[in-house]
Amino acid sequence: MIVLERFIAKVVTQIINPVILLLSAGAFIVFIWGVFEFIAHAGDVKKREEGRSAIFWGLIGLVIIFGAFGIINIALGTFDLAPIQKPAGS
C-alpha cells in the first residue's frame, strides 16, 4: 500500500500540480488579454465585445480552477486525510 501512496504522491506533485499551474496561468493570460482588448479598442464595438468575452471566460476559468482546488482541500480536511506532499528524498 505504501508503494501506491508514493506513486500517487509523485503523480500529484509531478503531473497534476504543474497542470493546475499551467491552466491557471492560461486563464489569467486570457483575462489580461481581454482587459487589454477592451481598453485598447474602446471605440470599436466588435473588439470591445471580444474583450468582454475574453474577460468573462478568463474569470470563469479561474473560478473553476480555484474552486476545484478549494473543494479538494475541503474534502481532505473533512475526511481527515493528510494533504499529499512531496515525498522525502525527491
TISEDREN-316040 format. One record per residue (C-alpha): x, y negated, z. Coordinates in steps of 0.02 Angstrom, whole numbers. Last residue first. Layout:
<rs>
      px      py      pz
       X       Y       Z
...
</rs>
This chain:
<rs>
      px      py      pz
     639    -683    -212
     709    -617     -48
     552    -638      54
     394    -630     -50
     317    -797     -98
     157    -820      -2
     -16    -745     -19
    -128    -827     108
    -164    -714     256
    -339    -645     257
    -460    -691     396
    -613    -656     288
    -673    -835     304
    -500    -912     287
    -459    -817     127
    -632    -856      58
    -611   -1041      98
    -440   -1041      12
    -511    -957    -144
    -657   -1079    -147
    -537   -1226    -135
    -430   -1166    -281
    -587   -1134    -383
    -646   -1310    -345
    -476   -1381    -391
    -483   -1302    -563
    -667   -1335    -594
    -658   -1516    -535
    -502   -1548    -639
    -581   -1476    -796
    -740   -1577    -771
    -635   -1734    -748
    -541   -1703    -910
    -705   -1664    -998
    -783   -1829    -946
    -629   -1934    -983
    -614   -1853   -1154
    -798   -1891   -1190
    -778   -2072   -1136
    -627   -2088   -1250
    -723   -2016   -1397
    -865   -2138   -1359
    -742   -2283   -1358
    -671   -2222   -1524
    -845   -2223   -1602
    -895   -2392   -1528
    -738   -2481   -1588
    -707   -2642   -1491
    -640   -2557   -1334
    -512   -2460   -1435
    -363   -2472   -1316
    -470   -2458   -1158
    -573   -2304   -1202
    -431   -2220   -1295
    -312   -2245   -1149
    -440   -2183   -1023
    -473   -2031   -1133
    -287   -1995   -1146
    -272   -2005    -956
    -415   -1878    -935
    -343   -1760   -1067
    -173   -1772    -981
    -253   -1732    -813
    -342   -1580    -886
    -178   -1518    -960
     -83   -1545    -797
    -214   -1447    -701
    -210   -1307    -829
     -20   -1297    -815
     -24   -1296    -625
    -157   -1160    -625
     -53   -1059    -748
     103   -1084    -641
      10   -1019    -486
     -64    -869    -577
      94    -800    -657
     249    -794    -544
     175    -829    -373
      12    -735    -397
      89    -590    -491
     229    -577    -363
     106    -572    -218
       1    -441    -308
     155    -332    -334
     210    -353    -152
      36    -305     -92
      33    -154    -207
     203     -96    -144
     144    -117      36
       0       0       0
</rs>
